[in-house]
Structure formats: structure tokens, C-alpha cells
Amino acid sequence: MGYELPPLPYDYTALEPSISKNTLEFHHDKHHAAYVSKYNDAVKGTDLDSKPIEEVIKTIAGNPEKQGLFNNAAQAWNHSFYWQCMKPSGGGTPTGDLAKKIDADFGSFEKFAAAFKAAGATQFGSGWAWLVKEGDSLKVTKTLNAENPLTRGQIPLLTMDVWEHAYYLDYQNKRPAYIDDFLSKLVNWDFVAKNFANA
Ligand code: MN3
């Protein structure tokens, strides 16, 4: 069935100055597009082609013979999810049931934010920081390279790309500054709350 590259859910300049048009053009139109294209080329004609990409990711996770396909499938999915996790004039704090659950499971929003920042800052090399639901609990986690919580029985609610291509043009080596801006100015809590409500 193939997987389609979704358009960015906002204009290329919409996240400036936190994330520049230059970064979004490279990140979406080159990096994300390449993962999608390589995934489609690799899955075409195989028995996996009839499955939704989430099922492909879960089916081939941990299979060394499918590592290349997994990397492109998971990166295609992760980026589509990541774009929706941000919005212009985002950030701040969640409200409603999600806010209550964050307080209950982390102690406070500030403690959640500290854990999420630490996950992003301490992911050595390339990867992702996540807020996930596992069973009845919310957890902060991080994954290496393309890895994805779907393969661990966790439901992704929020993600932040900490590959250098996500921030290097705007922040150079200052990953913590990108992470601060992500939380304070970019997170689309409405999207996260919707994921929580459906989890
Ligand atoms: Mn990326």
C-alpha cells in the first residue's frame, strides 16, 4: 500500500525563530522524504506491503535481516508524528485530564519537564525523547536512532527529534537550548491530549 509523505501541518516559516525555514525544508523535504521513499522502495512487492506501517514496524523490530527496512519505516513514522507534536506559539503546559495524569505520575509538570529534557539531552548520538503511555502509567523514555516505543508495547503521546539534523542549523551544538525551546515554545499539547484520550 505504500506510505505517503504527509505535508508539514504548518508553513515552513511557522516555527521561526525556534526552528528555521531552512531546517524544516531540509528536515521534511530531504530527510523525512528520503526515509519515506526508501521505505516504499524496500517494502514494494513484499508480503509486508499490505500492512499499515505501524504493523510493519512492530512485525520486523529486532529482526537483523530487516534492520534497513525497519530504520526507514520507523523514521518515516517518527517524523510524521514529530511534526504534529509542534505548532506555532505552542509550548507551555497541558490542561485537563492530561495535566492531571502528568501531575499524578510525575509529581508535577516541572518534574515531567525535567525528565523529558534529561532524556533528550542524555540520548547519546542520534535518537528521540518520548512521553508514552505504558499500561496505566505515563513514562518518559528515549530511543536510539530509529527505534520507536510501538515495539515496546508503549503508546507514543509526544516525541522530540534529537538527531543533529533537527537542530544543528539553528542551535549548532547547543542541544539543550533546542530542547528548552521545544518545551516552552513548540509543543502542541492539544495533539498530545488527543493521543492521551485515545490511548
Ligand atoms: Mn529527524
Residues whose N, C-alpha, C, O or C-beta is under 5 A from the ligand:
A	BS01	MN3	D161 W163 A166
